[in-house]
């Protein structure tokens, strides 16, 4: 519920927040992220600390040809048009 799976610390200072997403194939597909995860990434971005947030995308999970792709600062990538995000939830 914090918006990330792992936190990396150095000298007790939080330096990275990692959210892991897995998929069983390598084909391009939409990956679900929670509002909490997206909001945490946005909060860090607004605090000029967006590079601390990373998505680790594991493709072909459980197979011999597993691949890991790392997306650093997803909000920046999204704002630059390099990451497609399809919002489907809203709060009123």
HUGIUR-V731079 format. One record per residue. D_CENTER is the distance of its C-alpha to the mean C-alpha in Angstrom with 2 decimals. Layout:
BEGIN
d_center=D_CENTER
d_center=D_CENTER
END
This chain:
BEGIN
d_center=14.07
d_center=12.63
d_center=9.03
d_center=7.91
d_center=9.80
d_center=11.27
d_center=12.63
d_center=14.50
d_center=17.76
d_center=20.54
d_center=23.88
d_center=22.45
d_center=20.12
d_center=16.38
d_center=15.01
d_center=11.35
d_center=8.80
d_center=6.85
d_center=5.08
d_center=6.99
d_center=7.68
d_center=11.26
d_center=13.73
d_center=17.42
d_center=18.17
d_center=17.31
d_center=18.19
d_center=15.91
d_center=14.76
d_center=12.69
d_center=9.82
d_center=10.02
d_center=7.71
d_center=9.94
d_center=11.46
d_center=11.04
d_center=7.25
d_center=7.68
d_center=10.77
d_center=9.69
d_center=7.53
d_center=10.76
d_center=13.03
d_center=12.03
d_center=12.37
d_center=15.70
d_center=16.82
d_center=16.42
d_center=13.97
d_center=10.79
d_center=10.87
d_center=10.38
d_center=6.65
d_center=4.82
d_center=2.89
d_center=6.49
d_center=7.98
d_center=11.47
d_center=14.10
d_center=17.64
d_center=16.84
d_center=20.20
d_center=21.99
d_center=23.68
d_center=21.64
d_center=18.16
d_center=15.78
d_center=12.49
d_center=10.56
d_center=8.30
d_center=6.46
d_center=7.38
d_center=7.70
d_center=6.18
d_center=9.10
d_center=11.50
d_center=10.75
d_center=11.30
d_center=14.36
d_center=15.69
d_center=15.69
d_center=13.65
d_center=10.93
d_center=12.53
d_center=11.58
d_center=14.26
d_center=14.82
d_center=17.13
d_center=17.58
d_center=19.45
d_center=21.34
d_center=24.96
END
